[in-house]
Amino acid sequence: MGTIIHPKNGEDWASSFERARAELARAKRARNASFVLLLLFALGISFWAGEVRTSTLLEGIPNFFNYINDIAPELRHDHLLTDLGEWYWNLGHWLILLVDTVLIAFLGTFLGTVAAFLLSFPASRNLSPNGTVHFASRRLLEFARAVPELVYALVFVFSFGIGPLPGVLALAVHTTGALGKLFSEANENASLDTVEGVRSVGADWFQTMRFAVVPQVLPNFLSYSLLRFEINVRAASVIGFVGAGGIGQELMFVIRQFVYSDISALVLLIILTVVLMDISCERLRHRLIGREALL
């Protein structure tokens, strides 16, 4: 609602409008100043809690470049192929581990997407059968995404042993929580006119979700799922550090053994794989969105 202008004694409407505008401007400046002060305070507390020190940063920068120099291989232009062959001496095995990483991410994303799809409807405020189901679904999704994938991987490695299975489970659980929130928000933005129309012909709750809601939100679901797959490819490389399979497990081994050339080779392979997956998923996502827009 807008501000109601009341002229004071002896004041015309133009003066009243100008006075009200000035008051609104002062109030806006006060809010902006309060926000800036709050932001500066939060930044100060964050720098203090994070122990961010300029001196430490300046002292550590040379060490960073020294480490990069240590792990970088020696590549001579006159013996380039030989040097590359020595650098990637175990390429076949590493590629197998990279494929394992991508498959771990794919399976974890698939399982998590299915679970998020099923939980997103009762977790939506406008679609949930009742308040109890809505509350329970929301809390379950919050619990699933509140714990990082790495922690889940540690728990599952302890439970099921070292290998790809803990990685798949860790990604699936966290993906369920993350995508479940996004899916439920997409559901809450769906048009209720279609929902009421389907209900009016006698459809039950499941039929209403199937025929009234899913066709509206499916493009968003596909887009979010592909984006999550990109994220999980990166996450699958990290959770391997705790024994959850894939290329990350091999990378952690060579880091502990201080095999510097292998560290740089594996890091470069991971970077290239993530870039290729990101580009591929982005193009597929845009094609799906574009095709839906044409329809």
ZANU-183665 format. One record per atom (N, C-alpha, C, CB): x, y, z. Coordinates in steps of 0.05 Angstrom, whole numbers, padded with zeros to 5 digits, always signed. Glycine has a CB too. Example, Ala and Ser with C-alpha at 12.3 -4.5 7.8 and 13.67 -1.06 7.14 Angstrom:
<sites>
+00264-00114+00156;+00246-00090+00156;+00264-00066+00156;+00226-00089+00181;+00257-00045+00142;+00273-00021+00143;+00258+00001+00157;+00282-00012+00114;
</sites>
This chain:
<sites>
+00017-00024+00000;+00000+00000+00000;+00017+00025+00000;-00019+00000+00024;+00009+00046-00014;+00024+00070-00016;+00020+00088+00008;+00017+00085-00041;+00037+00108+00010;+00035+00127+00033;+00013+00147+00028;+00062+00141+00037;-00005+00151+00048;-00027+00170+00045;-00016+00198+00053;-00051+00162+00063;-00020+00217+00036;-00010+00244+00040;-00032+00262+00052;+00001+00257+00014;-00026+00274+00075;-00045+00292+00087;-00032+00320+00090;-00054+00282+00115;-00042+00340+00076;-00030+00367+00078;-00033+00377+00106;-00043+00386+00058;-00011+00390+00116;-00012+00403+00142;-00024+00430+00139;+00016+00404+00154;-00028+00444+00162;-00040+00471+00162;-00024+00490+00144;-00042+00482+00190;-00038+00503+00125;-00025+00522+00108;-00007+00510+00086;-00009+00541+00124;-00008+00484+00082;+00009+00470+00063;-00008+00460+00039;+00024+00446+00076;+00002+00466+00015;-00013+00457-00009;-00005+00428-00015;-00008+00475-00033;-00019+00416-00035;-00014+00388-00042;+00014+00384-00053;-00035+00379-00062;+00024+00402-00069;+00051+00399-00079;+00072+00398-00057;+00058+00422-00099;+00069+00415-00038;+00088+00416-00015;+00085+00390+00001;+00083+00440+00002;+00060+00381+00004;+00056+00356+00019;+00069+00333+00005;+00026+00351+00023;+00066+00332-00021;+00078+00310-00036;+00108+00311-00034;+00070+00312-00066;+00120+00335-00036;+00149+00337-00034;+00159+00329-00006;+00158+00366-00040;+00143+00337+00015;+00151+00329+00042;+00150+00299+00046;+00132+00343+00062;+00129+00287+00035;+00126+00257+00037;+00149+00243+00022;+00099+00248+00027;+00156+00254-00001;+00178+00242-00017;+00204+00244-00002;+00180+00256-00044;+00209+00267+00010;+00233+00270+00026;+00235+00251+00050;+00236+00299+00035;+00212+00248+00063;+00211+00229+00085;+00216+00201+00077;+00184+00231+00100;+00205+00193+00054;+00210+00166+00044;+00239+00162+00036;+00192+00161+00019;+00251+00183+00024;+00279+00182+00016;+00297+00179+00041;+00287+00207+00001;+00291+00194+00063;+00306+00191+00087;+00303+00163+00099;+00298+00212+00108;+00279+00153+00099;+00275+00126+00110;+00290+00105+00093;+00245+00119+00110;+00290+00109+00067;+00305+00090+00050;+00335+00092+00055;+00299+00096+00020;+00346+00116+00058;+00374+00119+00064;+00381+00107+00091;+00382+00149+00064;+00363+00110+00110;+00368+00098+00137;+00368+00067+00135;+00346+00107+00157;+00350+00056+00119;+00350+00027+00116;+00375+00017+00102;+00325+00018+00100;+00383+00032+00081;+00407+00024+00067;+00432+00026+00084;+00411+00042+00042;+00433+00047+00101;+00456+00050+00119;+00456+00028+00139;+00455+00077+00133;+00433+00020+00150;+00431-00001+00169;+00440-00028+00156;+00402-00004+00180;+00432-00032+00131;+00440-00057+00118;+00470-00058+00114;+00426-00059+00090;+00482-00035+00105;+00511-00034+00101;+00526-00039+00127;+00519-00007+00089;+00517-00027+00149;+00529-00031+00175;+00527-00060+00184;+00517-00013+00196;+00504-00072+00179;+00500-00100+00187;+00518-00118+00170;+00470-00108+00183;+00520-00112+00144;+00538-00127+00126;+00567-00125+00135;+00535-00118+00097;+00576-00101+00141;+00604-00097+00150;+00609-00112+00177;+00610-00067+00154;+00589-00111+00194;+00592-00126+00220;+00594-00156+00215;+00568-00120+00238;+00577-00166+00197;+00578-00195+00190;+00605-00202+00177;+00555-00203+00172;+00615-00185+00160;+00641-00190+00147;+00663-00190+00167;+00646-00170+00125;+00662-00171+00186;+00683-00170+00206;+00683-00195+00224;+00679-00146+00223;+00659-00204+00232;+00657-00228+00248;+00667-00252+00232;+00629-00233+00258;+00660-00253+00207;+00669-00276+00190;+00699-00276+00186;+00655-00274+00162;+00711-00253+00182;+00740-00252+00179;+00754-00261+00205;+00750-00223+00171;+00742-00252+00228;+00754-00260+00253;+00751-00290+00258;+00741-00244+00276;+00727-00300+00254;+00722-00329+00258;+00738-00346+00239;+00692-00335+00256;+00741-00337+00214;+00756-00352+00194;+00786-00348+00196;+00746-00345+00167;+00795-00332+00215;+00823-00326+00218;+00837-00317+00193;+00837-00351+00229;+00822-00299+00178;+00833-00288+00153;+00852-00265+00161;+00811-00279+00134;+00878-00269+00156;+00898-00249+00162;+00913-00242+00136;+00917-00259+00184;+00916-00216+00132;+00931-00207+00108;+00959-00217+00108;+00931-00176+00106;+00972-00217+00131;+01000-00226+00133;+01002-00256+00126;+01011-00221+00161;+00982-00271+00136;+00982-00300+00130;+00979-00305+00100;+00961-00314+00146;+00961-00289+00088;+00957-00292+00059;+00982-00286+00043;+00933-00275+00050;+00995-00264+00050;+01019-00255+00036;+01042-00275+00040;+01028-00228+00045;+01043-00287+00064;+01064-00307+00068;+01058-00333+00054;+01067-00312+00098;+01033-00339+00051;+01025-00365+00039;+01025-00366+00009;+00999-00373+00049;+01023-00342-00004;+01021-00342-00033;+01046-00354-00046;+01018-00313-00043;+01071-00347-00037;+01094-00361-00049;+01094-00391-00046;+01120-00350-00037;+01085-00400-00023;+01083-00429-00018;+01064-00442-00038;+01075-00435+00011;+01042-00428-00044;+01023-00439-00063;+01035-00444-00090;+00998-00420-00065;+01049-00423-00100;+01062-00426-00126;+01085-00446-00125;+01072-00399-00136;+01098-00448-00103;+01120-00468-00100;+01108-00496-00102;+01135-00465-00073;+01085-00500-00090;+01072-00527-00092;+01064-00533-00120;+01048-00529-00073;+01052-00513-00134;+01045-00517-00162;+01069-00524-00179;+01031-00492-00173;+01091-00511-00173;+01116-00516-00188;+01126-00544-00182;+01138-00496-00181;+01123-00554-00157;+01132-00580-00150;+01116-00603-00164;+01131-00584-00119;+01090-00599-00166;+01074-00620-00178;+01073-00619-00209;+01045-00619-00167;+01081-00596-00220;+01081-00593-00249;+01103-00610-00262;+01084-00564-00258;+01096-00625-00283;+01117-00642-00295;+01136-00626-00313;+01103-00664-00312;+01158-00638-00319;+01177-00625-00337;+01170-00634-00366;+01206-00633-00330;+01161-00615-00382;+01153-00620-00409;+01172-00606-00428;+01124-00612-00415;+01188-00621-00443;+01208-00610-00461;+01197-00611-00490;+01235-00625-00459;+01199-00589-00504;+01187-00589-00531;+01199-00609-00550;+01190-00561-00543;+01225-00616-00546;+01238-00636-00563;+01232-00664-00555;+01267-00631-00564;+01222-00668-00531;+01214-00695-00521;+01186-00695-00510;+01234-00705-00500;+01168-00680-00523;+01142-00675-00511;+01126-00701-00508;+01126-00656-00529;+01125-00718-00529;+01110-00743-00528;+01121-00761-00506;+01110-00756-00555;+01147-00763-00504;+01159-00780-00484;+01152-00770-00456;+01189-00781-00487;+01154-00743-00452;+01148-00732-00426;+01118-00736-00418;+01155-00702-00425;+01101-00732-00438;+01072-00737-00433;+01067-00766-00426;+01056-00728-00457;+01080-00784-00440;+01077-00813-00434;+01086-00820-00406;+01093-00829-00454;+01108-00807-00397;+01117-00812-00370;+01098-00799-00349;+01145-00801-00366;+01087-00776-00357;+01069-00762-00338;+01043-00778-00334;+01062-00734-00349;+01032-00788-00356;+01007-00804-00355;+01013-00834-00360;+00987-00794-00376;+01032-00843-00344;+01041-00871-00347;+01019-00891-00339;+01065-00876-00329;+00999-00882-00323;+00978-00900-00314;+00951-00891-00324;+00978-00902-00282;+00951-00880-00348;+00926-00867-00359;+00903-00887-00361;+00932-00856-00386;+00908-00912-00370;+00887-00931-00373;+00872-00936-00347;+00898-00957-00384;+00887-00940-00326;+00874-00945-00300;+00860-00921-00290;+00896-00954-00279;+00871-00897-00294;+00859-00872-00285;+00833-00867-00300;+00878-00849-00289;+00832-00873-00326;+00807-00870-00341;+00785-00888-00331;+00812-00875-00371;+00792-00912-00323;+00773-00930-00312;+00761-00918-00286;+00785-00958-00306;+00779-00907-00269;+00770-00894-00245;+00752-00870-00250;+00794-00886-00227;+00759-00855-00272;+00742-00832-00279;+00714-00841-00288;+00756-00816-00302;+00713-00863-00303;+00687-00873-00311;+00672-00882-00286;+00691-00897-00330;+00686-00895-00267;+00673-00902-00242;+00661-00878-00228;+00692-00917-00223;+00677-00856-00228;+00668-00831-00214;+00642-00820-00227;+00689-00810-00215;+00642-00820-00254;+00618-00810-00268;+00594-00828-00263;+00624-00808-00299;+00599-00854-00263;+00577-00873-00258;+00566-00871-00229;+00586-00902-00264;+00585-00867-00210;+00576-00862-00183;+00558-00838-00181;+00600-00859-00164;+00567-00816-00195;+00551-00791-00195;+00524-00796-00209;+00566-00769-00209;+00524-00811-00231;+00499-00816-00245;+00479-00832-00229;+00505-00830-00272;+00489-00854-00217;+00471-00870-00201;+00461-00856-00176;+00485-00897-00193;+00479-00841-00163;+00471-00826-00140;+00450-00805-00147;+00495-00813-00126;+00455-00792-00170;+00435-00771-00179;+00409-00784-00186;+00446-00756-00203;+00409-00807-00199;+00384-00820-00207;+00368-00828-00183;+00390-00844-00224;+00381-00842-00164;+00367-00850-00140;+00356-00826-00124;+00385-00868-00122;+00373-00806-00121;+00365-00782-00106;+00342-00767-00120;+00388-00764-00102;+00343-00767-00147;+00322-00753-00162;+00295-00767-00159;+00329-00751-00191;+00296-00794-00160;+00271-00809-00156;+00259-00804-00128;+00276-00839-00160;+00276-00805-00108;+00267-00800-00080;+00256-00772-00077;+00289-00806-00060;+00271-00752-00089;+00263-00724-00087;+00236-00720-00101;+00284-00706-00099;+00232-00733-00124;+00207-00731-00139;+00184-00741-00122;+00209-00748-00165;+00187-00763-00109;+00166-00775-00093;+00159-00758-00068;+00172-00803-00085;+00180-00746-00056;+00176-00731-00032;+00168-00702-00037;+00201-00731-00015;+00172-00692-00061;+00167-00664-00067;+00138-00657-00065;+00178-00657-00094;+00120-00675-00072;+00092-00669-00073;+00080-00667-00044;+00077-00691-00088;+00085-00686-00026;+00076-00682+00001;+00090-00659+00015;+00079-00707+00017;+00114-00652+00005;+00129-00630+00018;+00120-00602+00008;+00159-00633+00012;+00103-00602-00012;+00093-00576-00023;+00069-00567-00006;+00085-00579-00053;+00070-00542+00002;+00049-00532+00020;+00021-00533+00007;+00055-00504+00029;+00020-00528-00019;-00006-00526-00032;-00016-00553-00042;-00004-00507-00055;+00001-00574-00040;-00007-00600-00051;-00008-00622-00030;+00012-00608-00073;+00004-00618-00007;+00006-00638+00014;-00022-00647+00023;+00023-00629+00038;-00026-00673+00028;-00052-00683+00037;-00061-00670+00064;-00052-00713+00040;-00042-00667+00082;-00048-00654+00108;-00023-00642+00120;-00061-00675+00127;-00027-00628+00142;-00004-00614+00154;+00017-00632+00165;-00014-00596+00176;+00009-00655+00176;+00028-00673+00188;+00047-00685+00167;+00014-00696+00202;+00035-00693+00144;+00051-00704+00122;+00070-00682+00111;+00033-00714+00099;+00060-00658+00109;+00077-00636+00099;+00100-00631+00118;+00060-00610+00096;+00095-00629+00144;+00116-00624+00164;+00137-00646+00163;+00104-00622+00192;+00128-00672+00163;+00147-00694+00163;+00164-00695+00137;+00132-00721+00166;+00152-00689+00115;+00167-00689+00089;+00187-00667+00089;+00147-00686+00066;+00180-00644+00098;+00199-00621+00099;+00222-00627+00116;+00184-00595+00108;+00217-00637+00140;+00239-00643+00159;+00257-00665+00148;+00228-00651+00186;+00246-00685+00135;+00262-00706+00123;+00281-00695+00102;+00245-00728+00111;+00271-00677+00084;+00287-00665+00064;+00309-00647+00076;+00270-00649+00044;+00302-00633+00097;+00322-00616+00110;+00344-00632+00122;+00308-00599+00132;+00337-00654+00135;+00357-00672+00147;+00376-00683+00125;+00344-00695+00162;+00364-00690+00102;+00380-00703+00081;+00400-00684+00069;+00361-00713+00059;+00394-00658+00067;+00412-00639+00055;+00429-00624+00075;+00397-00620+00037;+00422-00626+00101;+00437-00611+00121;+00465-00622+00125;+00422-00611+00147;+00469-00648+00121;+00495-00661+00126;+00510-00662+00099;+00491-00690+00138;+00535-00654+00098;+00550-00654+00073;+00554-00683+00062;+00577-00641+00077;+00558-00685+00036;+00562-00711+00024;+00586-00725+00036;+00566-00708-00006;+00607-00710+00043;+00631-00722+00054;+00626-00736+00080;+00653-00702+00057;+00609-00724+00097;+00602-00737+00122;+00585-00762+00118;+00587-00717+00140;+00566-00760+00100;+00551-00784+00093;+00569-00806+00083;+00529-00778+00072;+00588-00799+00066;+00607-00819+00055;+00623-00832+00077;+00626-00806+00035;+00632-00817+00097;+00646-00828+00120;+00629-00848+00135;+00655-00806+00139;+00604-00841+00139;+00586-00859+00154;+00581-00885+00138;+00559-00845+00159;+00577-00882+00112;+00571-00906+00095;+00596-00923+00091;+00559-00897+00069;+00620-00910+00090;+00645-00926+00088;+00648-00943+00113;+00669-00907+00084;+00642-00931+00136;+00644-00945+00161;+00623-00968+00161;+00639-00927+00185;+00600-00964+00149;+00579-00985+00150;+00583-01006+00129;+00552-00971+00146;+00590-00998+00105;+00591-01017+00082;+00619-01023+00072;+00574-01007+00060;+00639-01010+00082;+00666-01014+00073;+00674-00996+00050;+00670-01043+00065;+00700-00997+00043;+00711-00980+00022;+00700-00989-00005;+00741-00980+00023;+00693-00971-00022;+00684-00978-00049;+00664-00958-00060;+00671-01005-00049;+00653-00962-00083;+00635-00943-00096;+00608-00941-00082;+00630-00951-00124;+00598-00963-00069;+00572-00962-00057;+00568-00940-00037;+00566-00989-00043;+00586-00935-00019;+00583-00912+00000;+00581-00885-00015;+00606-00911+00020;+00595-00882-00037;+00594-00858-00052;+00566-00854-00065;+00615-00857-00074;+00556-00876-00076;+00529-00874-00088;+00508-00867-00067;+00522-00901-00101;+00510-00880-00044;+00490-00874-00023;+00492-00846-00013;+00493-00894+00000;+00517-00836-00009;+00521-00809+00001;+00510-00789-00018;+00551-00804+00006;+00515-00792-00044;+00505-00773-00063;+00475-00775-00066;+00518-00778-00091;+00464-00799-00064;+00435-00803-00066;+00420-00789-00043;+00428-00833-00066;+00430-00791-00019;+00417-00779+00004;+00418-00749+00002;+00430-00788+00031;+00441-00738-00003;+00443-00709-00005;+00428-00698-00029;+00473-00700-00007;+00428-00712-00051;+00413-00704-00074;+00383-00704-00068;+00419-00722-00098;+00374-00723-00053;+00345-00724-00045;+00337-00698-00031;+00340-00748-00028;+00354-00690-00012;+00347-00666+00003;+00348-00640-00014;+00366-00663+00026;+00369-00638-00030;+00373-00614-00046;+00352-00612-00068;+00401-00613-00059;+00348-00633-00083;+00328-00632-00105;+00300-00632-00094;+00332-00656-00124;+00295-00645-00071;+00268-00645-00059;+00259-00617-00053;+00268-00662-00034;+00277-00600-00044;+00269-00572-00038;+00263-00557-00064;+00292-00558-00023;+00280-00561-00084;+00276-00547-00110;+00250-00557-00123;+00299-00551-00129;+00246-00583-00122;+00222-00594-00135;+00196-00584-00121;+00223-00625-00134;+00197-00584-00094;+00173-00575-00079;+00167-00546-00085;+00177-00579-00049;+00188-00529-00088;+00183-00501-00094;+00172-00498-00122;+00209-00485-00092;+00181-00515-00141;+00169-00515-00168;+00139-00523-00166;+00184-00534-00187;+00133-00542-00150;+00105-00551-00146;+00088-00528-00135;+00104-00575-00128;+00099-00513-00117;+00083-00492-00104;+00078-00469-00124;+00098-00481-00080;+00093-00467-00145;+00089-00447-00166;+00071-00457-00189;+00115-00438-00178;+00062-00482-00187;+00045-00493-00208;+00017-00481-00206;+00043-00524-00205;+00004-00479-00229;-00023-00468-00230;-00043-00486-00216;-00032-00462-00259;-00059-00475-00198;-00079-00491-00183;-00105-00494-00199;-00085-00479-00157;-00108-00479-00221;-00132-00481-00237;-00134-00509-00249;-00132-00461-00260;-00112-00519-00259;-00111-00547-00270;-00117-00567-00248;-00085-00553-00283;-00105-00562-00224;-00109-00580-00202;-00139-00582-00194;-00093-00571-00177;-00152-00559-00192;-00181-00559-00186;-00197-00572-00207;-00190-00530-00181;-00189-00568-00233;-00204-00580-00254;-00203-00611-00253;-00193-00571-00281;-00179-00621-00248;-00176-00651-00246;-00191-00661-00222;-00147-00659-00245;-00190-00647-00200;-00204-00656-00176;-00234-00655-00180;-00197-00639-00152;-00244-00637-00196;-00273-00634-00200;-00285-00658-00214;-00279-00609-00215;-00269-00673-00229;-00280-00696-00243;-00276-00722-00227;-00266-00699-00270;-00268-00719-00201;-00267-00742-00183;-00240-00755-00180;-00286-00762-00193;-00218-00742-00189;-00192-00754-00186;-00183-00753-00157;-00172-00738-00204;-00168-00774-00149;-00157-00775-00122;-00131-00759-00122;-00153-00804-00113;-00118-00760-00099;-00093-00743-00096;-00072-00752-00115;-00083-00745-00067;-00067-00778-00118;-00046-00788-00135;-00052-00781-00164;-00042-00818-00131;-00076-00785-00172;-00084-00778-00200;-00081-00748-00205;-00113-00787-00206;-00087-00732-00185;-00085-00703-00188;-00055-00695-00193;-00096-00688-00164;-00038-00707-00177;-00009-00702-00180;+00000-00710-00208;+00007-00716-00158;-00009-00734-00216;+00000-00745-00242;-00009-00728-00266;-00010-00774-00245;-00034-00720-00266;-00045-00708-00290;-00047-00677-00289;-00072-00719-00295;-00046-00666-00265;-00049-00637-00263;-00023-00623-00256;-00069-00630-00242;-00005-00635-00241;+00019-00622-00231;+00044-00630-00247;+00023-00627-00202;+00048-00656-00250;+00072-00666-00263;+00076-00653-00291;+00071-00696-00265;+00056-00652-00309;+00061-00640-00335;+00070-00611-00333;+00036-00641-00352;+00062-00596-00313;+00071-00568-00310;+00100-00566-00301;+00052-00554-00290;+00108-00583-00282;+00134-00579-00269;+00156-00597-00281;+00131-00585-00240;+00149-00615-00299;+00169-00634-00309;+00193-00621-00322;+00156-00653-00328;+00190-00600-00338;+00213-00587-00350;+00232-00576-00328;+00205-00564-00368;+00221-00564-00307;+00238-00554-00286;+00252-00577-00272;+00222-00538-00266;+00238-00599-00268;+00250-00622-00255;+00274-00633-00271;+00229-00645-00252;+00271-00634-00298;+00293-00644-00315;+00316-00625-00313;+00283-00647-00344;+00311-00599-00314;+00333-00579-00313;+00348-00581-00286;+00322-00551-00316;+00333-00583-00264;+00346-00585-00238;+00362-00611-00235;+00325-00583-00216;+00352-00632-00247;+00365-00658-00244;+00392-00658-00260;+00347-00681-00255;+00392-00646-00283;+00417-00645-00298;+00437-00627-00284;+00412-00634-00326;+00428-00605-00273;+00446-00587-00258;+00457-00602-00234;+00431-00562-00249;+00441-00618-00221;+00451-00633-00198;+00471-00654-00206;+00427-00646-00183;+00467-00666-00230;+00486-00686-00240;+00513-00673-00243;+00476-00698-00266;+00514-00648-00254;+00540-00634-00256;+00553-00631-00229;+00535-00606-00269;+00537-00623-00209;+00548-00619-00182;+00558-00646-00171;+00527-00607-00164;+00543-00667-00176;+00551-00693-00165;+00576-00705-00177;+00528-00712-00167;+00581-00698-00202;+00607-00707-00214;+00630-00695-00199;+00608-00699-00244;+00628-00670-00192;+00649-00657-00176;+00650-00669-00148;+00645-00627-00174;+00626-00673-00136;+00625-00684-00109;+00636-00713-00108;+00597-00683-00098;+00631-00728-00129;+00640-00756-00130;+00671-00758-00129;+00629-00770-00154;+00684-00737-00140;+00713-00737-00139;+00723-00731-00111;+00724-00716-00158;+00708-00716-00096;+00716-00708-00069;+00712-00730-00049;+00702-00683-00060;+00688-00743-00050;+00681-00763-00030;+00699-00788-00033;+00652-00772-00033;+00713-00790-00056;+00732-00812-00059;+00755-00809-00039;+00743-00813-00087;+00760-00785-00028;+00781-00781-00009;+00778-00798+00016;+00782-00751-00002;+00753-00805+00023;+00748-00820+00047;+00743-00850+00041;+00724-00809+00063;+00750-00858+00016;+00747-00886+00009;+00722-00893-00005;+00750-00903+00032;+00707-00873-00015;+00681-00879-00028;+00684-00884-00058;+00662-00855-00023;+00706-00893-00067;+00710-00902-00094;+00716-00879-00114;+00686-00916-00104;+00722-00887-00139;+00727-00867-00160;+00755-00856-00159;+00708-00845-00157;+00759-00835-00176;+00785-00823-00180;+00795-00809-00154;+00784-00803-00203;+00776-00800-00138;+00784-00786-00113;+00800-00803-00094;+00760-00775-00099;+00793-00829-00094;+00808-00848-00076;+00837-00850-00086;+00794-00875-00076;+00841-00852-00112;+00868-00853-00123;+00883-00827-00118;+00867-00859-00153;+00870-00805-00121;+00882-00779-00116;+00891-00776-00087;+00863-00756-00123;+00875-00785-00068;+00883-00783-00040;+00907-00801-00035;+00860-00792-00023;+00909-00824-00048;+00931-00842-00044;+00958-00829-00053;+00927-00868-00060;+00958-00817-00077;+00983-00805-00087;+00990-00780-00072;+00980-00798-00117;+00970-00766-00061;+00976-00742-00044;+00990-00751-00018;+00950-00727-00037;+00980-00773-00007;+00993-00783+00018;+01021-00794+00012;+00976-00805+00030;+01025-00804-00012;+01051-00815-00019;+01070-00794-00031;+01048-00838-00039;+01061-00769-00034;+01076-00747-00045;+01087-00753-00073;+01100-00741-00026;+01070-00766-00089;+01077-00771-00117;+01068-00747-00133;+01064-00798-00128;+01084-00727-00135;+01076-00701-00144;+01066-00701-00173;+01099-00681-00142;+01080-00716-00191;+01072-00716-00219;+01045-00729-00222;+01093-00731-00236;+01039-00750-00207;+01013-00763-00208;+00991-00744-00198;+01013-00789-00193;+00997-00728-00178;+00977-00710-00167;+00968-00691-00189;+00989-00694-00144;+00987-00678-00203;+00980-00659-00224;+00965-00673-00247;+01005-00645-00235;+00974-00698-00254;+00960-00712-00276;+00931-00718-00269;+00975-00738-00282;+00926-00727-00244;+00899-00734-00236;+00882-00709-00233;+00900-00749-00209;+00893-00688-00222;+00878-00663-00219;+00869-00652-00247;+00894-00641-00204;+00888-00653-00266;+00881-00644-00293;+00859-00661-00306;+00906-00644-00311;+00861-00687-00302;+00840-00705-00312;+00813-00699-00300;+00848-00735-00307;+00812-00694-00274;+00787-00688-00261;+00776-00662-00271;+00791-00686-00230;+00793-00642-00274;+00784-00616-00285;+00772-00619-00313;+00807-00596-00285;+00786-00633-00330;+00776-00637-00357;+00749-00653-00358;+00797-00652-00374;+00747-00673-00341;+00722-00688-00339;+00699-00671-00330;+00726-00712-00320;+00704-00655-00309;+00682-00638-00298;+00674-00617-00319;+00692-00624-00273;+00694-00606-00333;+00687-00586-00354;+00670-00598-00376;+00713-00574-00366;+00678-00622-00385;+00663-00635-00406;+00635-00642-00397;+00678-00661-00415;+00632-00652-00373;+00606-00658-00362;+00589-00633-00359;+00608-00673-00335;+00600-00612-00350;+00586-00587-00347;+00576-00577-00374;+00603-00565-00333;+00593-00577-00394;+00585-00567-00421;+00563-00585-00433;+00610-00567-00440;+00567-00611-00430;+00547-00630-00441;+00520-00627-00428;+00557-00659-00438;+00519-00625-00401;+00494-00622-00387;+00481-00595-00392;+00498-00626-00357;+00498-00575-00395;+00487-00548-00400;+00473-00547-00427;+00509-00527-00399;+00486-00559-00448;+00474-00559-00474;+00448-00576-00475;+00494-00570-00495;+00449-00599-00461;+00425-00615-00460;+00402-00601-00446;+00431-00642-00447;+00409-00587-00424;+00389-00573-00409;+00377-00551-00426;+00401-00561-00383;+00393-00536-00440;+00382-00514-00457;+00365-00525-00480;+00405-00498-00468;+00373-00548-00491;+00357-00560-00512;+00329-00569-00501;+00372-00584-00524;+00329-00580-00477;+00304-00589-00466;+00286-00565-00459;+00308-00605-00440;+00298-00544-00449;+00283-00520-00442;+00273-00506-00467;+00300-00500-00426;+00290-00505-00488;+00282-00493-00514;+00260-00509-00527;+00305-00491-00532;+00261-00535-00526;+00240-00552-00538;+00214-00548-00524;+00249-00581-00538;+00215-00546-00497;+00191-00542-00481;+00179-00515-00488;+00196-00545-00451;+00196-00494-00492;+00186-00468-00498;+00171-00468-00525;+00208-00447-00498;+00181-00483-00544;+00169-00484-00570;+00141-00498-00569;+00186-00500-00590;+00139-00517-00550;+00113-00531-00547;+00093-00512-00534;+00117-00557-00531;
</sites>
